[in-house]
Amino acid sequence: RAELIEELRAEGGDVVLVDGENLREEVKDATSGAPIVLGLNAVGGESALRLANCLAPGSTMVTFGAMGLQPLKIPNGLLIFKDLRFRGIWINKWYDNATMAERMDA
């Protein structure tokens, strides 16, 4: 959300972008074309697809939320031709199984 940009920058965000139809171009411009190898998805739906399209070949997208209440729809081409990997994690389950040291390192 646009209203959070300054707050996120104040918290140390180097690049803060708002999801939209031009996300891929905005990411490329903001990173000078550097390869993005990890995507963190908390929304799902079309937002997740736009995020996946920003990733470099062989990258991973981790989904840890579904705030948009829409399914994750990934075209076969991203799996086959870009060799992207998609993972899911339930933070509560991880937390319950993690040691104190793992929690402190996270």
N, C-alpha and C positions, 0 to 999 in steps of 0.2 A: 504494500500500500504506500502510495506516494507520501502520505503524512508521516511515515516512519523513517524516511530516508535520512534525515539529519540525525535522528536519535541513533540509528544504526551506525552511521559514520562516527558519531561521538563515542560509541562503544568499541570502535576499532575496525569497522568494516572498510576495507580498502576500496572495494567496488560494490555499490549498492544499486541494483536495477529493479524496476517494477516489471512484472510479467506483462507481455503484450504481443501483438502480432509480429513485431519487429525484434523480438528478443534475440534471435540468432545474430543479427547484424549489430545490435547494441553490445552484446557480449564480445563479439569480434573486435569492435572498436575500442571497448573499454580495456581489453587485454592485449591490444596490439596483435591480435591473431594467435596468441599463445594457445597451445592445445589444452582443452579442459578435459581432465581425466576422471573426475568424480562429480556426479550430480546428486544433490540431496533433495528428495521430493517429499513434501509434506501435504500436498494438495491433491494430486491425481488429475484425471481428466485431460482436457486439452492443454492445460498448464504443464503437465508432466511430459506430454509429447513435445511441446516447444523446448523444454529443458533437455530432453533426450537428443533433439536435433542440434543442440549446442555442443555435444560431446564429441571428442576426437575418437577415431577408430580404436577399438580395443578397450574403451573406457567402461566404467561401471556407474550405474545409477542405483542409489539406495532409497527405498521408500520406507518412511517411518511414520507416515500419517496419511489421512484421507479426508482432509478438511473440506474438500470440494464435493464429497459424497458421490463422485463420478468414478467409473472404473478406469483403470490404466489401460489404454489402447495403444499398443506399440505395433507399427507396421513391420511386416516380415523383413523388409529391406534393411531396417536398422539392426536386426538380429543377424542377418546373413551377410550383408555387404559391409557393414560397419563393425561387425563382431562385438556389438555392445552386450554387456552383461547387466542383468537386472536382479537386484536382491531386495528382500524385505526384512525388516527387523521390528520387533515389538519391544520397545524400550523397557516396559515394565517387566517383561519376561527376562530380558538380559539382566536388568538390575537385580531381580530375585536370584539369579544364578551366578552373578559375578562376586568375586571375592572383594573384600574391602580394598585391597591394593589395586585391583582392576577398576573399581569405582573411582578411586582417587586419581588414577592415571588417565581416566577418560575425560 
